[in-house]
Amino acid sequence: MNPDVKRLLEIAEEDLGAAKELFKNKKFRTCAFHYQQAVEKFLKAYLLKKEDRYPFTHSIAFLIKSCIKVDKSFEYLFEINPQELSKYYTTTRYLPLMEITEEDAKESIEIAEKVREFVLKKFELKEE
């Protein structure tokens, strides 16, 4: 595997781990941000593997559309709505007064885990 792809996947997993710890400590704002970051990195890793590049964007919807151009089955991701996580990139960094609830964080967990599972299957990587 391309070392850059491998590194992106490792960092995505690191973001997931950080988010889980932050959730346990009721740090929902930063938790949601890290779930958004993990999803972004999983999608970028896939694009880097398939196209040797990825777009420099934080838009999950744009990344999914880019993946669909390579593999139509990525349309499934619109069903689980990960593009909703894009709001956490902006709101957690630039709108610090916006409240991120425990329910918001739980939803981001579910979405990120589904994206992770979907993308890792594309890499034919087994769950650990």
Contacts in CASP RR format, 6 or more apart in sequence:
PFRMAT RR
TARGET T0000
AUTHOR 0000-0000-0000
METHOD contacts of the structure
MODEL  1
MNPDVKRLLEIAEEDLGAAKELFKNKKFRTCAFHYQQAVEKFLKAYLLKK
EDRYPFTHSIAFLIKSCIKVDKSFEYLFEINPQELSKYYTTTRYLPLMEI
TEEDAKESIEIAEKVREFVLKKFELKEE
1 49 0 8 1.000
1 123 0 8 1.000
2 48 0 8 1.000
2 49 0 8 1.000
4 48 0 8 1.000
5 45 0 8 1.000
5 48 0 8 1.000
5 49 0 8 1.000
8 41 0 8 1.000
8 42 0 8 1.000
8 44 0 8 1.000
8 45 0 8 1.000
8 48 0 8 1.000
9 41 0 8 1.000
9 42 0 8 1.000
9 45 0 8 1.000
9 123 0 8 1.000
11 41 0 8 1.000
12 37 0 8 1.000
12 38 0 8 1.000
12 39 0 8 1.000
12 41 0 8 1.000
12 42 0 8 1.000
12 45 0 8 1.000
12 116 0 8 1.000
13 38 0 8 1.000
15 34 0 8 1.000
15 35 0 8 1.000
15 37 0 8 1.000
15 38 0 8 1.000
15 41 0 8 1.000
16 34 0 8 1.000
16 35 0 8 1.000
16 38 0 8 1.000
16 112 0 8 1.000
16 113 0 8 1.000
16 116 0 8 1.000
17 34 0 8 1.000
18 34 0 8 1.000
19 31 0 8 1.000
19 32 0 8 1.000
19 34 0 8 1.000
19 35 0 8 1.000
19 38 0 8 1.000
19 108 0 8 1.000
19 109 0 8 1.000
19 112 0 8 1.000
20 31 0 8 1.000
20 109 0 8 1.000
22 28 0 8 1.000
22 30 0 8 1.000
22 31 0 8 1.000
22 34 0 8 1.000
23 31 0 8 1.000
23 105 0 8 1.000
23 106 0 8 1.000
23 109 0 8 1.000
26 102 0 8 1.000
28 100 0 8 1.000
28 101 0 8 1.000
28 102 0 8 1.000
28 104 0 8 1.000
28 105 0 8 1.000
29 92 0 8 1.000
29 96 0 8 1.000
29 100 0 8 1.000
30 92 0 8 1.000
31 100 0 8 1.000
31 105 0 8 1.000
31 108 0 8 1.000
32 85 0 8 1.000
32 88 0 8 1.000
32 92 0 8 1.000
32 100 0 8 1.000
32 104 0 8 1.000
32 105 0 8 1.000
32 108 0 8 1.000
33 88 0 8 1.000
33 89 0 8 1.000
33 92 0 8 1.000
33 93 0 8 1.000
35 85 0 8 1.000
35 88 0 8 1.000
35 105 0 8 1.000
35 108 0 8 1.000
35 109 0 8 1.000
35 111 0 8 1.000
35 112 0 8 1.000
36 58 0 8 1.000
36 60 0 8 1.000
36 85 0 8 1.000
36 86 0 8 1.000
36 88 0 8 1.000
36 89 0 8 1.000
36 92 0 8 1.000
36 108 0 8 1.000
37 89 0 8 1.000
38 112 0 8 1.000
38 115 0 8 1.000
38 116 0 8 1.000
39 60 0 8 1.000
39 82 0 8 1.000
39 85 0 8 1.000
39 111 0 8 1.000
39 112 0 8 1.000
39 115 0 8 1.000
39 116 0 8 1.000
40 58 0 8 1.000
40 60 0 8 1.000
40 63 0 8 1.000
40 89 0 8 1.000
42 115 0 8 1.000
42 116 0 8 1.000
42 119 0 8 1.000
42 120 0 8 1.000
43 54 0 8 1.000
43 60 0 8 1.000
43 63 0 8 1.000
43 64 0 8 1.000
43 66 0 8 1.000
43 67 0 8 1.000
43 115 0 8 1.000
43 119 0 8 1.000
44 54 0 8 1.000
44 63 0 8 1.000
45 119 0 8 1.000
45 123 0 8 1.000
46 67 0 8 1.000
46 70 0 8 1.000
46 119 0 8 1.000
46 122 0 8 1.000
46 123 0 8 1.000
47 53 0 8 1.000
47 54 0 8 1.000
47 55 0 8 1.000
47 63 0 8 1.000
47 66 0 8 1.000
47 67 0 8 1.000
47 70 0 8 1.000
48 54 0 8 1.000
49 123 0 8 1.000
50 70 0 8 1.000
50 71 0 8 1.000
51 70 0 8 1.000
54 63 0 8 1.000
54 66 0 8 1.000
55 62 0 8 1.000
55 63 0 8 1.000
55 66 0 8 1.000
57 63 0 8 1.000
58 86 0 8 1.000
58 89 0 8 1.000
58 90 0 8 1.000
59 83 0 8 1.000
59 86 0 8 1.000
60 82 0 8 1.000
60 83 0 8 1.000
60 84 0 8 1.000
60 85 0 8 1.000
60 86 0 8 1.000
61 83 0 8 1.000
61 86 0 8 1.000
64 74 0 8 1.000
64 77 0 8 1.000
64 78 0 8 1.000
64 82 0 8 1.000
64 83 0 8 1.000
67 74 0 8 1.000
67 77 0 8 1.000
68 74 0 8 1.000
68 75 0 8 1.000
71 122 0 8 1.000
74 118 0 8 1.000
76 118 0 8 1.000
77 115 0 8 1.000
77 118 0 8 1.000
80 111 0 8 1.000
80 114 0 8 1.000
80 115 0 8 1.000
81 111 0 8 1.000
82 111 0 8 1.000
82 112 0 8 1.000
82 114 0 8 1.000
82 115 0 8 1.000
84 107 0 8 1.000
84 111 0 8 1.000
85 108 0 8 1.000
85 111 0 8 1.000
85 112 0 8 1.000
88 100 0 8 1.000
88 108 0 8 1.000
91 98 0 8 1.000
91 100 0 8 1.000
92 100 0 8 1.000
117 127 0 8 1.000
120 127 0 8 1.000
END
